[in-house]
């Protein structure tokens, strides 16, 4: 077992401090840096829901510095709704034939 340079007593290999005199034997790693995130109001989620991709882009640009994770999710929601809404309308029309009479007289 190694000896403490300050008090000369033995200490375990994995010790950061000497158990006898509390001398620092190894460098203590700094705590991990955590970026502070600000809370984003739930009202911002209405933009991508109501305005689809445009609302998603606006919500992303407004919130990207406050909370980047939430801003990316709002943008993704806007993109998904651009794709999903026409698919739902097409599927509903395909199943029910709701809009088929509008296009029946077209050449």
N, C-alpha and C positions, 0 to 999 in steps of 0.2 A: 504494500500500500504506500502511496506517495506521502510526503511530509509537507505540512503547511509551511510556506516561507516566512510567515510572521511568528507563529508560536512553536513550530517545530514538531507538532503532534501529527499522528497519522490521520488521514481522512479517506473515505471511500472514493473510488475512481469517478463515480458519477455525480459527486457533490459539486455544486456551484459555489457554495460557501463552506468555510471550515466549520464543522459542528462545535468546535471548542471556542474559537475567538471571533467567529463570524466574518473572517477575512474573505474577500471576494476572490475566488480561485479562477473562475472562468468568466468570460464576458456574458452578460445577460442579454439575450436578444430583445430588441425593442418590440413592444406590442404591435400587432398588425394594424396598419392604417385603415380605418374604416371611413369611407366617405359619408358625410351626413346627407340624408335624404329628407326632403321636405314633403309633408303630406299634400297630396293632390285631392282637391274637392271631387266628390262623386258626381257633381254636375258636369264635369268635363267629359264624362262618358256619354252624355246625351248628344254631343256633337257627332261622333262617328255613327251613332245609332240613327240620328235624324238626317245627317247630310252625307252619310256613307264615306267614300274616299276623301271628299273635300273636308268633311268634319274630322276625319282621322288625321289628315295632314295638319289642319289647324291645331288640333289638340296636341299633336306631337311637337309642333314648333313652339307652342306655348308652354309645354311642360317638360321639355327635354332637359333643361338645366335643374329643375326642381327634383324630378325623380325619373331618370332615364328609362328604368324598367317599365314603369307604368305608361310612359309616353310611347314606348315601342309597342306595348300591348294595345293602346288606343289606335295607333296607326294600323296594326294588324287587324283589329276589329273592323276598321273602315274598309280595308282591302277585302276581307272575307265577305262583308255585306254587299260589296259591289258584285261579287261572283254569286253569292247565295240567293239574293232577291230575284234576279231574272230566272235562275234555275227553279225556284219555288213556283214562280208564276207560270213558267213553261210546263212544269209537271202538273200543276193544277189544271191548266188548260188542256193538257193531253188527257188527263183523267176525266174531266167533266165536259170538255168540248165547249166551254163557255165563250171563247172568242172565235170559234170556227165559223160562225155565221157571218162575221165581219169580212172574212176573206173568201167566202164561197163564190161570190160573183166576180172575183178578180181573174183576169186571163192568166 
